[in-house]
Amino acid sequence: MLNYIKSELYRIAHGREIYLVTAALAGLTLLMNLVLFIFDRATPDFPYATVQFSMNTLISSLPAMFLVSLVMVNFLFGEEYRNGTLKNLVSFGIPRIVFFVGKCTVCLICLAACLAVVLPVYIGSAYLLLHEPGFLSVSVMLRGVAANIPASAASAVLAVTLLCLLKKEINVVIWWMAIMWGIPTASFFIGLKVDIVEKISEWMPWNYLQYEVAANMSGVYKCLWETPSGLAKCIIAGLAGIIIFTAAGIAGFRKKEIQ
């Protein structure tokens, strides 16, 4: 497995996909802060050109981390069916479990590398371009990102699972959205009437990041990861997702006929 992981990392390092995704994400965060800076210069008493407002934007939008996982996986491995990579690897005798787990590992390494670049650009550009230090908002944001790394990893594993089972990238996106967003959203509304469904829906990452996170300009934060029980929920839900999606991926990929 280690040799496969090394070969994939070498291929990715000498390709352009990971650099494009990382540059695009870093560019978007820089652009957001730059827009706030421009409005601050053009508009008297513009109230939102602060580090706090910039950080609050991500705190309130942490499900975007899941979408980043999907995009990264699609960019790195989206063309493997068309290129015949899967068929060649299986024909060369690489065990499918090694292939699947190795691919998940590579994706997580790439996501970590991307995060290590994007976050400094995001925070650094905010401090360079905007007002007020906003130390509290930065610390809350960083803790939120850290707490939701397991759920983001689960999102990436799900994307890898779907890529191994489905040939078309559009089908991967549709199924990923159905599982990560559709089921939690439906569960939330059903849970308004059915208590047991409500309890289950509260443990779905998309839901608790939507309904248990509040950040405002007054400096008051109500974020579940700021409490021990909420932090435990983030970690347990993420790890459960990793286990479930990994088991489903291995079981499904073993039965998959690769043509």
Number of C-alpha atoms within 10 A of each C-alpha: 15 9 9 16 19 13 13 17 17 11 12 17 13 11 12 12 16 20 14 13 18 21 14 13 20 19 15 15 19 19 14 15 25 18 13 22 21 13 15 19 12 10 10 8 10 13 13 16 23 23 26 25 23 23 23 21 14 19 24 20 12 20 21 13 21 21 18 20 24 22 16 23 26 21 15 21 19 19 16 16 18 10 10 12 13 17 14 14 14 13 11 8 8 13 13 18 16 15 20 21 19 19 24 23 16 21 25 21 13 21 23 14 13 20 18 12 14 21 16 12 18 22 18 14 18 28 17 13 18 22 17 11 14 18 12 15 23 18 12 20 21 17 16 23 19 15 21 25 20 20 25 29 24 27 27 30 30 28 28 27 26 23 25 24 18 15 16 14 16 11 13 23 18 11 17 21 14 14 14 20 17 15 15 21 17 13 20 20 13 15 17 11 10 12 11 11 16 16 13 13 22 20 17 23 24 21 20 19 23 13 12 14 19 15 20 14 13 7 13 11 17 14 22 21 23 15 11 9 11 16 19 14 21 24 19 15 19 24 18 14 22 21 13 14 21 21 13 16 23 19 14 15 20 14 10 13 9 15 8
